[in-house]
């Protein structure tokens, strides 16, 4: 075996080992309940024997929601079948962390040690209105926005609101500047605000 063949053999051996490492891949959520998802990774994987197979479905994958304060503060949102996600594969066995029990299993970068970050979309996400300067929350036809100009939104039932400049305006009626008709003395009540 000459030097060139040795170099090719070493490179092939390294490539084979690198191909066994799972890092991150797009996936589709098949089902979700109680912080865990069943996810189908996208694409195919080529094996050393030349076979190319679809990735297997991965079960019981922890979903990552932004949280802090020991889980006392955070944001959650609905997860539905068909949602896109990014699967990240842990360098070490995730069960040690998730179940807080020690294990002798020293596996690395395995599909079974995936975590799921929801929200990886292509055309669906592009259809959502976004503004680089604002924080926007949307759900089932309701949308609220927090920006330098204040806090405003439209709810799915058509209600609109805006809070800025020390005033709250709901459906066009100011909290601090509205007027009432039908004002009389005694125990009578005023009309609705205008």
N, C-alpha and C positions, 0 to 999 in steps of 0.2 A: 504494500500500500504506500503510495507516494504522499508527499506533503499536501498536495491539493486535495486528494481523497480524504486525508485525515481532517483537513479543515472543513470540507463539506460534511463529513460525518459528525463533527463536533457541532457545526451550525445546525444540522438537522436535529440532533439530540436536544440542543437548547430550544429550538423552535417547538419541538414536541412537548417539552416541559412547560413552556410559556402558554401553549395552547390549552393546557389543562387548567390554567388559572382563570377563574371567573372573577370579573371586576364589576361591571355595571352593564345593564341592558334594558331597553324599553320593554314594557309588558302591558298586558291588558288584564284588568281585574275581572275575575269571573264571579266572585261572590265576596261578601263582606259581612262580618258580625263581630261585635265586642272587641274591636281593635285589631282583629286578625283578618287577613284576606287570602283567598285562593287566587293565584295569579298565573297567567300563561305568558312566559317570556316570548318575545318576538324573534323570528329568525330561525336559523338552523346552526348546528355545530358539526364540524367535521372531525371524525375520530381517526386515530392512527392507522386503523385498518382500511381507511378510505371511505367508510360509510359516512353519509351526511344525513342527520336526523333532526327533526324538530326538537326543541327543548321540551322536557317534560313539564307538566303542570306542577307548580310548587304550592303546597298547602301550609296553612297556619303561619303566614308571613306577617310579622308585626308591621303596622302602619305607623308612619312618622307624622305626628301633628306637632306644630310649634307649641311647646310647653315650657314652663319654668316653675320656680318656687316649689320644687318637689311635687309637681303635678297640680298645685293649687291655682295656677294661672295658665291660660292657654287658649287656643282657638281650635275648634273642630268644625267639620262641615260634612254634609252627606257624601257618602261613597256609594256608587252604584255599579252594577255589572256593566262592563263596557268602558269604564273609565280608564284612561291611560295612566301609566305610572313609570317611575324609574326604579328598577331593582338594583340594589347595591349588595354585594356579597362580602360578608365579613372576613377579615383576615384570619380570625380564629373562630372556634366553636361558639356560636351565640347562646347556646343553652346555658352556659356558665353564667352569663349575665342575666338572661331572661328569667331563669328559675332560681337564681342565686344558690346554685349547688355546684360543687366542684365535679369535674369529670376528667377521666384519663384520656378522653377522645381528643387527640391533637390535630384534628382535621383543619384544613386551611382553604379558604375561597370556595367552599362547596355551595351548590345550589340550595341545599337545605338550610344554609345560614344567611338567607336573604332578608333584607329589610326593604320596605316599600315606601317610596315617596310619591304620593298621588299628585296628579295635576300635569302630567306630561301629555300635551296635545299638539296637534298640528293645526288643521283648519278650524276645529272647534274653538280653540283658544283664540285664534285670530279673529273670530267673529265676536268675541267679547270686547266691549268698549274698555279701553285702558287709557290711563293718563300717567305719564312718567312722574308727575309731580304730586299725585294724589294717592291716598289709600282707598281702594274701592272694595266693597263687599257686595256680593250679589247672590241671590238664592230665589229660585222659583218665581221670577218676574219682579222681585223687589231688589232695589239697588240703593245703597247708601255710599256717600263719598265724603271723606275727610281730607280737606286741603287747606292751604294757607288762607283761603277766603271763607272758611267756615265748614259746617257739617250740614249736608243736605241729602235728600233722597226722594225716591218715588217708590211707594209700596205697590204690591201686585193688585190691590183693590183700587188703585188710582190716587190714593192719598199722597200729597206732596208736602214736604217740609224743608225748611232751611233755618239753621241756627247760626247767626253771625251778628256782629255789632251789638251785642247784649239784647238781642231780640230773637224770638222764635216765631216763624211764620208757617202756619199750617193751612194748606188749601187756600193760600192767598190772604189769610186773616192774621194780622199781627197780634202777638200776645200783649205787647206793651203799648201799641198805638190804636187798637181796635176801639170801635164805638158801639154803644148799645142804643137801640131805639126803644120807645115805649117806657121811658123813665117817668115814674110817678112817685109820689110820696106814699108812705104807709107800707103795707105788707105786700103790695103788688110786686111782681118780678119783671125784670127787663126783658126785652126781646133778645134773640140770639145775637152774638157779636157780628159786626160787619167788617 
